[in-house]
Amino acid sequence: MKKSFRNSMAVALALCLTGCAITSPQLKPQLPVAGTYNEAAPAGAAGVSPTWWQSFGSAELSSLVSEALAGSPDLAIATERVRQAEAQVRVAGASLFPVLSAGADTSSRATRSVSGASGTATSNSTDFALTASYEIDLWGKNRAGVKSAKSSLAASQFDRDAAQLTLISGVATSYFDVQALRTRLDIARQNLAAAERVLDLVSARARNGAASRLDVSRQEATVLSQREALVPLEQQERQTLAALAVLLGRTPEGFDVKAQGITDLTVPAIDPGLPAELLVRRPDLASAEAQLAASNADVAAARAALLPSIKLTGSAGLASGALLSLASGGTTAAIDIAASLLQPIFDGGRLRGQKAVAESRERELVETYRKAILSAFADVEKALAGTSRLGQQEQLQSDVQTRAQESLRLAEVRYRAGADDLLTVLDAQRTLFAAQDQLAQIRQDRLEAAVSLYKALGGGWTGPTSAPAPSV
């Protein structure tokens, strides 16, 4: 008896040690992290606020963001995926508990005598059974399934946060696009008015014999060109408004925004912090790590599937000879308990193939995670370069516009005085229009570069406090 007990303990210890061997450390990408970004933060720069869109100084933008968070179909889709993942966790967790099932059966059978005697004999019976089955999670396969489901749930939650960040960035960018287009339309209309004013001047000079019909024709062409420039800008404005309406979850018909220009918006100065902080500030990186954790659990489950499984089953039943009356006389009870051991011997390599797939999938996700980190650093560097250089470019372009305005004023004065010909005025007009339009586009680029930087830095997202920081 003692020898048998010792043998049983030895077997149990061997099983436990083998069970530990099926797990493996989670793979991590090996990637050095620099101490600082290439671009220094501007003086007076502020960190990323959770409500970073308010730093642009537009109450209307804040209102649009709130509407998008409440009505966006993209965000609703991401939320439903989180709910699906939550349900999958419950499905996986059920494998850790016994399965109970109950059944009842009633029957009635009539028999007629074959000896010629009259009459029929009837027998009634009722059976009730309660069955329980439970798989002993000897190797941690079921626990690995629960871990995988929980990690997948975390990934879907991070994906929802990333979708929210993308949505807010899209609303801000589309809003700035609308305002930039309206600013450019206003510039184009001002230049059209200036061209029409010059046309009136040229026509008057032609009537007095001071200008040729060629001069009038050239200025008429300039006016038509300025009118034609309005059409594509108006088309882009309508298309951008329609895209913004969809982001908000509204139909494009009748949708509009109040803002009329881009010059009233504030371009914030943003402090990107340290590169190491980026690894815990972006939801897409947190999602990549959670997916990697899920794949590691899948590898453990695939390895456990190669090992023996033990299943306990038990049943208890009552039987009565009276129809639908288990409490009547003649009731009998029975209890059965059984244990079964199943060891895969030959399956054509299916289980080992599944294990190889799971291991390859984990290695793939390591590289996916590494690529996501590299892309995140590149996103920040590109956005920082944009915010820094575009500020300098806007200042230079503003000086160009000032000079172009003065050049047009002097050209018109000299043309009225007869000191210059019309070609000088036309050239000054084209230069001014191009300078004004370019300045509006640079302003738009600065605002969108700030949005890109906020998005690249995670948009103020800090993640759940229980989420582990990724190791690289």
C-alpha positions in Angstrom: 0.0 0.0 0.0 2.8 2.4 0.9 4.7 1.5 -2.3 1.6 2.2 -4.4 1.1 5.6 -2.7 4.8 6.5 -3.4 4.4 5.5 -7.0 1.3 7.6 -7.3 3.0 10.7 -5.8 6.0 10.2 -8.2 3.6 10.1 -11.1 1.8 13.2 -9.9 5.1 15.1 -9.4 6.2 14.1 -12.9 3.0 15.4 -14.4 3.3 18.7 -12.6 6.9 19.2 -13.8 5.8 18.3 -17.3 2.9 20.7 -17.1 5.3 23.5 -16.3 7.4 22.7 -19.3 4.6 23.4 -21.8 4.7 27.1 -21.1 7.4 29.5 -22.5 8.4 33.1 -21.8 6.5 35.6 -23.9 8.7 36.8 -26.8 9.6 40.5 -26.9 11.0 42.6 -29.7 14.6 43.7 -29.1 14.8 47.4 -30.0 17.0 50.2 -28.6 15.2 53.4 -27.6 16.8 56.8 -28.1 17.0 59.2 -25.2 15.6 62.2 -27.1 13.8 63.1 -30.4 15.7 64.7 -33.2 13.5 67.8 -33.0 13.6 69.8 -29.7 10.3 70.9 -28.2 9.5 74.6 -28.8 9.8 77.1 -26.0 6.7 77.2 -23.8 5.4 73.9 -25.2 2.8 72.0 -23.2 2.2 68.2 -22.8 -0.6 66.3 -24.4 -3.9 66.9 -22.6 -6.7 64.2 -22.7 -8.8 66.9 -24.3 -6.1 68.0 -26.7 -8.5 69.2 -29.4 -9.5 72.1 -27.2 -5.9 73.6 -27.6 -6.9 74.8 -31.1 -9.2 77.4 -29.5 -12.4 76.4 -31.3 -15.6 75.8 -29.3 -17.2 74.5 -32.5 -14.5 71.9 -32.9 -15.1 70.7 -29.3 -18.8 70.4 -30.0 -18.1 68.4 -33.2 -15.8 66.0 -31.4 -18.5 65.4 -28.7 -21.0 64.7 -31.4 -18.7 62.3 -33.1 -17.9 60.4 -30.0 -21.7 59.9 -29.4 -22.8 59.2 -33.0 -19.9 57.7 -35.0 -20.6 54.3 -36.6 -16.9 53.5 -36.6 -16.7 53.9 -32.9 -19.9 51.9 -32.4 -18.5 49.1 -34.5 -15.3 49.0 -32.3 -17.4 49.0 -29.2 -19.4 46.0 -30.4 -16.2 44.1 -31.0 -15.2 44.7 -27.4 -18.5 43.2 -26.3 -17.9 40.2 -28.5 -14.5 39.8 -26.9 -16.1 40.0 -23.4 -18.5 37.3 -24.4 -15.6 35.1 -25.7 -13.9 35.4 -22.3 -17.1 34.0 -20.7 -17.1 31.2 -23.3 -13.4 30.3 -22.5 -13.9 30.6 -18.8 -16.7 28.0 -18.9 -14.1 25.3 -19.7 -12.8 25.6 -16.1 -16.1 24.4 -14.6 -18.0 21.1 -14.7 -20.8 20.6 -17.3 -24.1 19.6 -15.7 -27.1 18.3 -17.7 -30.4 16.9 -16.8 -32.8 14.7 -18.7 -36.1 13.0 -18.2 -37.9 10.2 -20.1 -41.3 8.7 -19.8 -42.7 5.8 -21.8 -45.8 3.7 -21.9 -46.0 0.3 -23.6 -49.0 -1.9 -24.3 -48.8 -5.7 -24.9 -51.5 -8.0 -26.2 -51.6 -11.7 -25.3 -50.9 -14.1 -28.2 -52.6 -17.1 -26.5 -56.0 -15.9 -27.6 -57.0 -14.5 -24.2 -58.7 -11.1 -24.4 -57.2 -7.9 -22.8 -54.1 -5.8 -23.1 -51.3 -5.3 -20.5 -49.9 -1.8 -20.1 -46.5 -0.9 -18.5 -45.4 2.6 -17.6 -42.0 3.9 -16.7 -40.3 7.3 -15.8 -36.6 7.9 -15.8 -34.7 11.0 -14.6 -30.9 11.5 -14.9 -28.4 14.1 -13.8 -25.1 13.9 -15.6 -21.9 15.8 -14.8 -18.6 15.9 -16.7 -15.4 17.7 -15.9 -12.0 17.8 -17.7 -9.1 18.1 -15.3 -7.0 21.0 -16.6 -3.8 19.0 -15.9 -1.6 20.8 -18.4 -3.2 24.3 -18.2 -4.8 24.1 -21.7 -8.1 25.6 -20.5 -6.4 28.2 -18.4 -4.3 29.1 -21.4 -7.5 29.5 -23.4 -8.9 31.9 -20.8 -5.6 33.9 -20.8 -5.8 34.1 -24.6 -9.4 35.3 -24.5 -8.6 37.9 -21.9 -5.6 39.2 -23.8 -7.7 39.4 -27.0 -10.3 41.3 -25.0 -7.6 43.8 -23.9 -6.5 44.1 -27.5 -10.0 44.9 -28.7 -10.3 47.5 -25.9 -7.1 49.1 -27.1 -8.3 48.9 -30.7 -11.5 50.8 -29.7 -9.3 53.5 -28.0 -7.2 53.7 -31.2 -10.4 54.0 -33.3 -11.5 56.9 -31.0 -8.2 58.7 -31.4 -8.4 58.2 -35.2 -12.0 59.5 -35.2 -11.1 62.7 -33.2 -8.1 63.3 -35.4 -10.3 62.8 -38.5 -12.9 65.3 -37.3 -10.2 67.9 -36.5 -8.5 67.5 -39.8 -11.8 67.6 -41.8 -12.8 70.7 -39.8 -9.5 72.4 -40.6 -9.9 71.4 -44.3 -13.3 73.1 -44.5 -12.0 76.3 -42.9 -8.9 76.3 -45.1 -11.0 75.9 -48.2 -13.3 78.8 -47.1 -10.2 80.9 -46.5 -8.9 80.1 -50.0 -12.3 80.8 -51.5 -12.4 84.2 -49.8 -8.9 84.9 -51.2 -10.0 83.8 -54.7 -13.1 86.1 -54.5 -11.0 89.0 -53.3 -8.6 88.5 -56.3 -11.6 88.2 -58.6 -12.9 91.6 -57.3 -9.4 93.0 -57.8 -9.3 91.6 -61.4 -12.7 93.1 -62.2 -11.6 96.5 -60.8 -8.6 96.4 -63.1 -10.8 95.4 -66.0 -13.0 98.4 -65.4 -9.8 100.6 -65.4 -8.5 99.0 -68.6 -11.9 99.3 -70.3 -12.1 103.0 -69.4 -8.6 103.6 -70.7 -9.4 101.8 -73.9 -12.5 104.0 -74.4 -10.3 107.0 -74.1 -7.7 105.6 -76.5 -5.1 105.1 -73.7 -5.2 101.3 -73.9 -5.6 98.8 -76.7 -8.2 96.2 -77.3 -5.5 93.6 -76.6 -5.1 94.9 -73.0 -8.9 94.6 -72.5 -8.9 91.0 -73.8 -6.0 90.0 -71.5 -7.7 91.4 -68.5 -11.0 89.7 -69.4 -9.1 86.4 -69.6 -7.7 87.1 -66.1 -11.2 87.7 -64.7 -12.5 84.5 -66.3 -9.5 82.6 -64.9 -10.2 83.9 -61.4 -13.9 82.8 -61.7 -12.8 79.4 -62.9 -10.5 79.0 -59.8 -13.6 79.2 -57.5 -15.3 76.1 -58.9 -12.9 73.3 -57.7 -12.6 75.0 -54.3 -16.4 75.1 -53.9 -16.5 71.4 -55.0 -13.8 70.4 -52.4 -15.7 72.3 -49.7 -18.9 70.4 -50.3 -17.1 67.1 -50.5 -15.2 67.8 -47.2 -18.4 68.8 -45.4 -20.0 65.5 -46.5 -17.0 63.5 -45.2 -17.2 65.4 -41.9 -20.9 64.7 -41.6 -20.3 60.9 -42.0 -17.6 61.0 -39.2 -20.2 62.6 -36.9 -22.8 59.9 -37.8 -25.0 62.4 -39.7 -26.4 62.6 -43.2 -24.6 65.2 -45.4 -27.9 66.9 -46.5 -28.2 70.2 -44.7 -25.0 69.8 -42.7 -22.7 72.8 -42.3 -20.3 74.4 -39.9 -20.2 78.0 -38.8 -16.5 78.8 -39.0 -15.6 80.7 -42.1 -11.8 80.9 -42.0 -8.6 79.3 -40.8 -6.8 82.4 -39.5 -8.6 82.5 -36.1 -7.4 79.1 -35.0 -4.5 78.7 -32.6 -1.6 76.4 -33.5 -0.5 74.8 -30.2 3.1 74.3 -29.2 3.4 70.6 -28.2 6.0 69.0 -25.9 6.5 65.3 -27.1 8.1 64.2 -23.9 10.7 61.3 -24.1 10.8 58.5 -26.6 10.5 55.9 -23.9 7.2 57.4 -22.8 5.7 56.8 -26.2 5.6 53.0 -25.6 2.9 53.4 -23.0 1.1 56.3 -24.6 -0.3 54.8 -27.8 -3.2 52.4 -27.8 -2.1 50.7 -31.0 1.1 49.7 -29.3 -0.8 48.4 -26.3 -3.0 46.4 -28.7 0.0 44.9 -30.4 1.4 43.7 -27.1 -1.9 42.3 -26.0 -2.2 40.3 -29.3 1.3 39.0 -28.6 0.2 37.8 -25.1 -2.8 36.1 -26.6 -0.6 34.3 -29.1 1.7 33.1 -26.4 -1.2 31.6 -24.5 -2.3 29.9 -27.8 1.1 28.3 -28.1 0.7 26.9 -24.5 -2.7 25.5 -25.4 -1.4 23.9 -28.6 1.4 22.2 -26.6 -1.0 21.0 -24.0 -3.2 19.4 -26.6 -0.4 17.0 -27.4 -0.5 15.6 -23.8 -3.0 13.2 -22.2 -6.3 14.5 -20.9 -8.3 13.2 -18.0 -12.1 13.6 -17.9 -14.3 12.8 -15.0 -18.0 11.9 -15.5 -20.7 11.1 -13.1 -24.4 10.4 -13.3 -27.3 10.0 -10.9 -30.7 8.7 -11.9 -34.1 7.8 -10.6 -36.5 5.3 -12.2 -40.2 4.6 -11.4 -42.7 2.2 -12.7 -45.5 4.8 -12.5 -45.8 7.3 -15.3 -44.6 10.8 -14.3 -44.5 9.9 -10.7 -40.9 9.4 -9.4 -42.2 9.7 -5.8 -44.5 6.7 -6.1 -43.6 3.2 -4.9 -41.1 1.1 -6.7 -38.7 4.0 -7.4 -35.0 3.0 -7.8 -31.9 5.1 -7.7 -28.5 4.7 -9.3 -25.2 6.6 -9.1 -22.3 6.1 -11.6 -18.8 7.7 -11.4 -16.1 7.2 -14.1 -12.8 8.6 -15.1 -11.3 8.4 -18.6 -7.8 9.1 -19.9 -7.2 10.1 -23.5 -3.8 10.3 -25.1 -3.5 11.3 -28.8 -1.5 8.6 -30.6 -2.0 9.3 -34.3 -3.9 12.2 -35.9 -1.9 12.6 -39.1 0.2 15.5 -37.6 -2.8 17.7 -37.0 -2.0 18.7 -33.4 1.7 19.2 -34.1 0.8 21.3 -37.1 -1.5 23.4 -34.9 1.4 23.9 -32.5 3.7 24.9 -35.3 1.1 27.4 -36.6 0.7 28.9 -33.1 4.5 29.3 -32.6 4.9 30.9 -36.0 2.0 33.2 -35.3 3.7 34.3 -32.1 7.0 35.1 -34.0 5.0 37.0 -36.6 3.3 39.1 -33.9 6.7 39.9 -32.4 7.7 41.4 -35.7 4.4 43.2 -36.0 4.9 44.7 -32.6 8.4 45.8 -33.5 7.2 47.3 -36.7 4.5 49.2 -34.8 7.1 50.6 -32.4 9.3 51.7 -35.3 6.3 53.3 -37.1 5.3 55.1 -33.9 8.7 56.7 -33.5 8.7 57.7 -37.2 5.3 59.2 -36.9 6.4 61.4 -34.1 9.6 62.5 -35.8 7.7 63.4 -39.0 5.1 65.3 -37.2 7.7 67.2 -35.1 9.6 68.1 -38.3 6.4 69.4 -39.8 5.4 71.5 -36.8 8.8 73.0 -36.6 9.6 73.7 -40.2 6.1 74.8 -41.2 6.1 77.5 -38.6 9.2 79.0 -40.1 7.7 78.5 -43.6 4.5 80.3 -42.6 6.5 83.3 -41.4 8.5 83.6 -44.6 5.3 83.2 -46.7 3.6 85.9 -44.7 6.5 88.2 -45.7 6.1 87.2 -49.3 2.4 88.0 -49.2 3.1 91.5 -47.8 5.6 92.2 -50.5 3.2 91.0 -53.2 0.4 93.2 -51.9 2.7 96.2 -52.1 3.8 95.3 -55.6 0.3 95.1 -56.9 -0.6 98.5 -55.3 2.4 100.1 -57.0 1.8 98.4 -60.3 -1.8 99.7 -60.4 -0.6 103.2 -59.5 2.0 103.2 -62.2 -0.4 101.8 -64.7 -2.9 104.5 -64.0 -0.1 107.0 -64.5 0.9 105.4 -67.8 4.4 104.5 -66.4 3.9 100.7 -66.8 1.9 98.5 -69.1 -0.9 96.1 -68.2 1.4 93.0 -68.2 3.1 94.3 -65.1 -0.2 94.6 -63.3 -1.3 91.1 -64.4 2.0 89.6 -63.2 1.5 91.4 -59.8 -2.0 90.0 -59.6 -0.9 86.4 -60.2 1.9 86.8 -57.7 -0.3 88.1 -54.9 -3.0 85.4 -55.5 -0.4 82.6 -55.4 1.2 84.1 -52.2 -2.1 84.4 -50.4 -3.3 80.9 -51.4 0.0 79.4 -50.5 -0.1 81.1 -47.1 -3.5 79.6 -46.3 -2.4 76.2 -47.3 0.7 76.4 -45.1 -1.5 77.4 -42.2 -3.7 74.4 -42.9 -0.6 72.2 -43.0 0.6 73.5 -39.6 -2.8 72.8 -38.0 -2.9 69.3 -39.5 0.7 68.6 -38.5 -0.2 69.5 -34.9 -3.1 67.0 -35.1 -0.7 64.4 -36.5 1.7 65.0 -33.6 -1.1 64.7 -31.0 -2.2 61.4 -32.7 1.4 60.1 -33.0 1.8 60.8 -29.2 -1.3 58.8 -28.3 -3.6 61.8 -28.0 -3.5 62.0 -24.2 -4.3 58.3 -23.9 -2.7 56.7 -20.8 -4.4 53.3 -20.9 -5.7 51.3 -17.9 -3.5 51.4 -14.8 -3.4 47.6 -14.8 -1.9 47.4 -18.3 1.8 46.3 -18.1 4.3 48.5 -19.9 5.8 46.9 -23.0 9.4 45.7 -22.7 11.7 46.5 -25.6 
